[in-house]
Amino acid sequence: MVTQIRGSQPFMFGSLTYPNGRIVALAQSDIRMLPISHAKMREGISLPIAWQIQVPDEGINITTQPLNAQSWMALSVPYWEGPVRVQGSATGRGFMEATGY
């Protein structure tokens, strides 16, 4: 799991849980995240919904792609959430949330 909090300087943290129970806490210096595609939320506003995520010390280099790019939740604070496909050094599915856009 990785989390990025946006601001003037994005802040990242996370953790890895391996099948054998080993847990690795991830600091900002351990994680590289690069947005690779955006979706339009509403006029003039878009947000990243596909990412390249790397954790070099753990040999992780993955990309995520949403299964449905239009997974908007039109609540009082609109946000995007939905399942993502994971490909690269690991494959599978995940879940992403994006708020505050």
C-alpha positions as CSV (number, residue, x, y, z in Angstrom):
1,M,0.0,0.0,0.0
2,V,1.3,3.5,-0.8
3,T,-0.2,6.8,0.0
4,Q,0.6,10.2,-1.5
5,I,-0.7,13.4,0.2
6,R,-0.7,16.3,-2.2
7,G,0.6,19.8,-1.3
8,S,3.4,22.1,-2.2
9,Q,5.6,19.1,-1.7
10,P,3.9,15.7,-2.0
11,F,4.3,13.4,1.0
12,M,4.4,9.6,0.5
13,F,4.5,6.7,2.8
14,G,3.3,3.0,2.7
15,S,3.9,-0.6,3.7
16,L,4.5,-3.9,2.1
17,T,3.1,-7.1,3.5
18,Y,4.6,-10.3,2.2
19,P,2.9,-13.7,2.2
20,N,5.3,-15.0,4.9
21,G,4.1,-12.2,7.2
22,R,7.1,-9.9,6.8
23,I,6.1,-6.3,6.9
24,V,8.2,-3.5,5.5
25,A,7.4,0.1,6.4
26,L,8.0,2.5,3.5
27,A,9.3,6.1,4.0
28,Q,9.0,8.8,1.4
29,S,12.6,8.2,0.3
30,D,11.7,4.5,-0.5
31,I,8.9,5.3,-3.0
32,R,8.8,6.7,-6.5
33,M,5.4,7.6,-8.0
34,L,4.8,9.1,-11.4
35,P,1.3,9.7,-12.9
36,I,1.0,8.3,-16.4
37,S,-2.5,9.2,-17.4
38,H,-5.3,11.6,-16.2
39,A,-9.1,11.5,-16.4
40,K,-11.3,14.6,-16.6
41,M,-13.5,14.9,-13.5
42,R,-15.4,18.0,-14.5
43,E,-14.8,21.1,-16.6
44,G,-11.2,22.2,-16.1
45,I,-10.4,19.6,-13.5
46,S,-8.6,16.3,-14.0
47,L,-6.7,13.9,-11.8
48,P,-4.2,11.1,-12.2
49,I,-5.7,7.7,-12.4
50,A,-2.8,5.6,-13.7
51,W,0.6,5.5,-12.0
52,Q,4.1,4.1,-12.3
53,I,5.1,3.1,-8.7
54,Q,8.6,2.0,-7.8
55,V,10.1,0.7,-4.6
56,P,13.7,0.1,-5.8
57,D,15.0,-1.5,-2.6
58,E,12.3,-4.2,-2.8
59,G,12.6,-4.7,-6.6
60,I,9.1,-3.3,-7.2
61,N,8.3,-1.5,-10.5
62,I,4.6,-1.6,-11.3
63,T,2.0,0.4,-13.3
64,T,-1.6,0.7,-12.3
65,Q,-4.5,1.2,-14.7
66,P,-8.1,1.8,-13.6
67,L,-10.7,-0.9,-14.6
68,N,-13.2,2.0,-15.1
69,A,-11.7,5.4,-15.6
70,Q,-15.1,7.1,-14.9
71,S,-15.5,5.9,-11.3
72,W,-16.5,9.3,-10.0
73,M,-18.5,9.7,-6.8
74,A,-20.6,12.8,-7.1
75,L,-20.9,13.6,-3.4
76,S,-20.6,16.9,-1.6
77,V,-16.8,16.4,-2.0
78,P,-16.4,14.6,-5.3
79,Y,-13.8,11.9,-5.5
80,W,-12.6,9.0,-7.6
81,E,-12.4,5.4,-6.3
82,G,-12.2,2.0,-7.9
83,P,-10.3,-1.1,-8.7
84,V,-7.1,-1.0,-10.7
85,R,-5.1,-3.5,-12.6
86,V,-1.4,-3.9,-11.6
87,Q,1.3,-4.9,-14.1
88,G,5.1,-5.1,-14.0
89,S,7.3,-6.8,-11.4
90,A,4.0,-8.0,-9.8
91,T,0.6,-8.5,-11.3
92,G,-2.8,-8.4,-9.8
93,R,-5.6,-6.0,-8.8
94,G,-5.7,-3.2,-6.3
95,F,-7.9,-0.3,-5.2
96,M,-7.3,3.4,-5.6
97,E,-8.9,6.5,-4.1
98,A,-8.3,10.1,-5.1
99,T,-9.8,13.1,-3.3
100,G,-9.5,16.8,-3.1
101,Y,-9.6,17.7,-6.8
